[in-house]
Amino acid sequence: MKNLIRVERARHRLTQGDLAEKVGVSRQTIYAIENNKFNPSVTLAIKMARYFEVTVEYLFDSEE
């Protein structure tokens, strides 16, 4: 699943650790999501979308 987590993180000038702390996961989880090694739960996807003030559909593209 493609995602724009890295792009949004850069726009907000956040490290992986910063974002992880904001949404309540480990830095390794953010790394894995960004590198398409892990798909987040619906709850986590919503938390990240809300934090960045974007839609889940924008943040995650399930069509590859």
C-alpha positions as CSV (number, residue, x, y, z in Angstrom):
1,M,0.0,0.0,0.0
2,K,1.6,3.3,-1.1
3,N,1.5,6.1,1.4
4,L,2.5,9.7,1.8
5,I,3.6,9.5,5.4
6,R,7.2,10.5,4.6
7,V,6.0,13.5,2.5
8,E,3.6,14.7,5.2
9,R,6.3,14.2,7.9
10,A,8.7,16.4,5.9
11,R,6.1,19.1,5.4
12,H,5.5,19.2,9.1
13,R,9.2,18.9,9.9
14,L,8.8,15.8,12.1
15,T,11.2,12.9,12.6
16,Q,9.9,9.4,12.6
17,G,10.3,9.5,16.4
18,D,8.2,12.7,16.6
19,L,5.4,11.3,14.6
20,A,5.5,8.0,16.5
21,E,5.2,9.9,19.8
22,K,2.2,11.9,18.5
23,V,0.2,8.8,17.4
24,G,1.3,6.4,20.1
25,V,3.5,3.9,18.3
26,S,7.2,3.2,18.1
27,R,9.6,4.8,15.6
28,Q,10.2,1.4,14.1
29,T,6.4,1.2,13.3
30,I,6.6,4.5,11.4
31,Y,9.7,3.3,9.5
32,A,8.0,0.1,8.6
33,I,4.8,1.9,7.3
34,E,6.8,4.4,5.3
35,N,8.8,1.6,3.7
36,N,5.7,-0.5,2.9
37,K,6.8,-3.3,5.2
38,F,3.7,-2.9,7.5
39,N,0.1,-1.8,6.9
40,P,-1.3,0.2,9.8
41,S,-4.5,-0.7,11.6
42,V,-7.5,1.4,10.6
43,T,-7.2,3.2,14.0
44,L,-3.6,4.1,13.4
45,A,-4.3,5.3,9.8
46,I,-7.1,7.5,11.1
47,K,-4.9,8.9,13.9
48,M,-2.2,9.8,11.4
49,A,-4.6,11.4,8.9
50,R,-6.2,13.4,11.7
51,Y,-2.8,14.6,12.9
52,F,-1.8,15.7,9.4
53,E,-5.4,17.1,8.8
54,V,-5.8,15.1,5.6
55,T,-8.1,12.2,4.6
56,V,-7.1,8.6,5.0
57,E,-7.6,8.2,1.3
58,Y,-5.0,10.9,0.6
59,L,-2.5,9.5,3.0
60,F,-2.9,5.9,1.9
61,D,-3.4,4.6,-1.7
62,S,-4.5,1.0,-1.8
63,E,-4.3,0.8,-5.6
64,E,-0.8,-0.2,-6.7
